[in-house]
Amino acid sequence: MPADLVQRLRAPRPTVSVEFFPPKTPEATSLMLAEAAQLRPLGIDLASITYGAGGSTRAATLDAGRELVALGYGVIGHLTCVGHSRAELEALVDQYAAAGFSGILALRGDPPRGATGFTPHPEGLSHASELVALVRARLGSRLAVGVAGFPEGHPDSPSPEEDLRWFAHKVRAGADFVTTQLFFDNADYLRGVAAARAAGVDAPIIPGILPVRTLRQVRNFCALSKARLPRELESRLEACGEDEAAQLAVGLDWAEAQIAGLLAAGAPGVHLYIVNRSDTARELLGRLRARGALPA
Ligand SMILES: Cc1cc2nc3c(=O)[nH]c(=O)nc-3n(C[C@H](O)[C@H](O)[C@H](O)COP(=O)(O)OP(=O)(O)OC[C@H]3O[C@@H](n4cnc5c(N)ncnc54)[C@H](O)[C@@H]3O)c2cc1C
């Protein structure tokens, strides 16, 4: 499977992946799975499932991931270094493989809410590159390994040069692919890819796109991720007033134009931050296929 997945990510046909987060209640889990089942026949290649920051959703990542595997998705399980010893991470990696996941997105993770700066577990790892190496040492190439990319630079990085240096180091530790943080200006992605290629990184770099639902939602996402909300998009959303259907229409138009531009510029696919809902992905895939940006 991982060899297939790596081949798939490098194939000329663009890869489409969607991101789920593990729900906190049985009702929300049923809803998420119903949405995932609706999306499954639409030519989505991969589903990724996030890993909870504060420990709340950690077992839930494995549980929800297993359900997505059962629906027939190639599943990328996210894993972070936060609060884990090396031995715990090794055990989790084994569990991901036993659950039938196709890949692992190896992340450092963010400090728990309220904490300043990332403090590694005393017997744990300090950077995503070390987790990439741990997964490789544990599983060889049984699972594909991905890492995070930041088109606008990682918020903690002292300079773009440092950011690029550690990014290239992390990929060289054994990553097969990169999925990016959400961004709204394609120039940031294209600049980042050019810099990565110049630094010798040749792994596929899949752009992460948030189809915006509402102004409130996108402001929250930008506050959390430190992504820049372009003034033009913000004004268009503000002009909708309280009309959430109109805000969603603006978000879909922006995402459609962004993805079509990225694919035309050679992006290997798209990763959609769908926030456990199928409607935006369904609409965007339909539009992108209708305009020939994605194959039918
Ligand atoms: C696609 C995607 C999915 C995500 N999914 C999740 C999730 O499921 N759960 C979650 O909690 N978080 C998730 N995150 C958030 C992520 O954990 C944070 O952005 C975190 O701050 C950085 O993680 P990283 O893996 O990029 O870390 P790293 O690659 O370790 O980088 C973190 C910082 O350290 C620097 N650095 C790296 N190596 C070194 C070194 N050796 N020496 C000095 N500096 C170094 C980097 O330049 C960067 O500034 C996701 C992010 C993305 C983009």
Ligand as a Chemical Component Dictionary entry (heavy atoms), coordinates in Angstrom:
data_LIG
# 
_chem_comp.id                   LIG 
_chem_comp.type                 NON-POLYMER 
_chem_comp.pdbx_formal_charge   0 
_chem_comp.three_letter_code    LIG 
# 
loop_
_chem_comp_atom.comp_id 
_chem_comp_atom.atom_id 
_chem_comp_atom.alt_atom_id 
_chem_comp_atom.type_symbol 
_chem_comp_atom.charge 
_chem_comp_atom.model_Cartn_x 
_chem_comp_atom.model_Cartn_y 
_chem_comp_atom.model_Cartn_z 
_chem_comp_atom.pdbx_ordinal 
LIG C1  C1  C 0 -0.978 19.785 7.257  1  
LIG C2  C2  C 0 -0.900 20.023 8.753  2  
LIG C3  C3  C 0 -1.516 19.129 9.631  3  
LIG C4  C4  C 0 -1.441 19.319 11.014 4  
LIG N1  N1  N 0 -2.073 18.424 11.846 5  
LIG C5  C5  C 0 -1.976 18.574 13.189 6  
LIG C6  C6  C 0 -2.588 17.623 14.075 7  
LIG O1  O1  O 0 -3.228 16.667 13.633 8  
LIG N2  N2  N 0 -2.434 17.807 15.419 9  
LIG C7  C7  C 0 -1.711 18.862 15.932 10 
LIG O2  O2  O 0 -1.589 18.986 17.156 11 
LIG N3  N3  N 0 -1.113 19.779 15.105 12 
LIG C8  C8  C 0 -1.239 19.661 13.766 13 
LIG N4  N4  N 0 -0.639 20.583 12.935 14 
LIG C9  C9  C 0 0.055  21.740 13.513 15 
LIG C10 C10 C 0 1.559  21.480 13.781 16 
LIG O3  O3  O 0 1.706  20.503 14.793 17 
LIG C11 C11 C 0 2.176  22.814 14.204 18 
LIG O4  O4  O 0 2.145  23.697 13.123 19 
LIG C12 C12 C 0 3.533  22.775 14.845 20 
LIG O5  O5  O 0 3.806  24.096 15.366 21 
LIG C13 C13 C 0 4.684  22.481 13.905 22 
LIG O6  O6  O 0 4.724  21.199 13.575 23 
LIG P1  P1  P 0 5.840  20.654 12.524 24 
LIG O7  O7  O 0 5.559  19.238 12.359 25 
LIG O8  O8  O 0 5.893  21.506 11.318 26 
LIG O9  O9  O 0 7.174  20.907 13.407 27 
LIG P2  P2  P 0 8.715  20.964 13.034 28 
LIG O10 O10 O 0 8.988  20.515 11.657 29 
LIG O11 O11 O 0 9.444  20.264 14.137 30 
LIG O12 O12 O 0 9.024  22.524 13.096 31 
LIG C14 C14 C 0 8.628  23.334 14.207 32 
LIG C15 C15 C 0 9.536  24.550 14.304 33 
LIG O13 O13 O 0 10.855 24.132 14.701 34 
LIG C16 C16 C 0 11.830 24.498 13.722 35 
LIG N5  N5  N 0 12.784 23.368 13.668 36 
LIG C17 C17 C 0 12.550 22.162 13.134 37 
LIG N6  N6  N 0 13.616 21.357 13.344 38 
LIG C18 C18 C 0 14.518 22.085 14.041 39 
LIG C19 C19 C 0 15.804 21.804 14.578 40 
LIG N7  N7  N 0 16.381 20.594 14.443 41 
LIG N8  N8  N 0 16.453 22.774 15.263 42 
LIG C20 C20 C 0 15.871 24.012 15.421 43 
LIG N9  N9  N 0 14.653 24.323 14.930 44 
LIG C21 C21 C 0 13.995 23.373 14.244 45 
LIG C22 C22 C 0 11.048 24.713 12.447 46 
LIG O14 O14 O 0 11.710 25.610 11.563 47 
LIG C23 C23 C 0 9.736  25.280 12.978 48 
LIG O15 O15 O 0 9.861  26.660 13.252 49 
LIG C24 C24 C 0 -0.711 20.441 11.534 50 
LIG C25 C25 C 0 -0.103 21.343 10.647 51 
LIG C26 C26 C 0 -0.191 21.145 9.272  52 
LIG C27 C27 C 0 0.450  22.133 8.348  53 
# 
loop_
_chem_comp_bond.comp_id 
_chem_comp_bond.atom_id_1 
_chem_comp_bond.atom_id_2 
_chem_comp_bond.value_order 
_chem_comp_bond.pdbx_ordinal 
LIG C1  C2  SING 1  
LIG C2  C3  SING 2  
LIG C2  C26 DOUB 3  
LIG C3  C4  DOUB 4  
LIG C4  N1  SING 5  
LIG C4  C24 SING 6  
LIG N1  C5  DOUB 7  
LIG C5  C6  SING 8  
LIG C5  C8  SING 9  
LIG C6  O1  DOUB 10 
LIG C6  N2  SING 11 
LIG N2  C7  SING 12 
LIG C7  O2  DOUB 13 
LIG C7  N3  SING 14 
LIG N3  C8  DOUB 15 
LIG C8  N4  SING 16 
LIG N4  C9  SING 17 
LIG N4  C24 SING 18 
LIG C9  C10 SING 19 
LIG C10 O3  SING 20 
LIG C10 C11 SING 21 
LIG C11 O4  SING 22 
LIG C11 C12 SING 23 
LIG C12 O5  SING 24 
LIG C12 C13 SING 25 
LIG C13 O6  SING 26 
LIG O6  P1  SING 27 
LIG P1  O7  DOUB 28 
LIG P1  O8  SING 29 
LIG P1  O9  SING 30 
LIG O9  P2  SING 31 
LIG P2  O10 DOUB 32 
LIG P2  O11 SING 33 
LIG P2  O12 SING 34 
LIG O12 C14 SING 35 
LIG C14 C15 SING 36 
LIG C15 O13 SING 37 
LIG C15 C23 SING 38 
LIG O13 C16 SING 39 
LIG C16 N5  SING 40 
LIG C16 C22 SING 41 
LIG N5  C17 SING 42 
LIG N5  C21 SING 43 
LIG C17 N6  DOUB 44 
LIG N6  C18 SING 45 
LIG C18 C19 SING 46 
LIG C18 C21 DOUB 47 
LIG C19 N7  SING 48 
LIG C19 N8  DOUB 49 
LIG N8  C20 SING 50 
LIG C20 N9  DOUB 51 
LIG N9  C21 SING 52 
LIG C22 O14 SING 53 
LIG C22 C23 SING 54 
LIG C23 O15 SING 55 
LIG C24 C25 DOUB 56 
LIG C25 C26 SING 57 
LIG C26 C27 SING 58 
# 
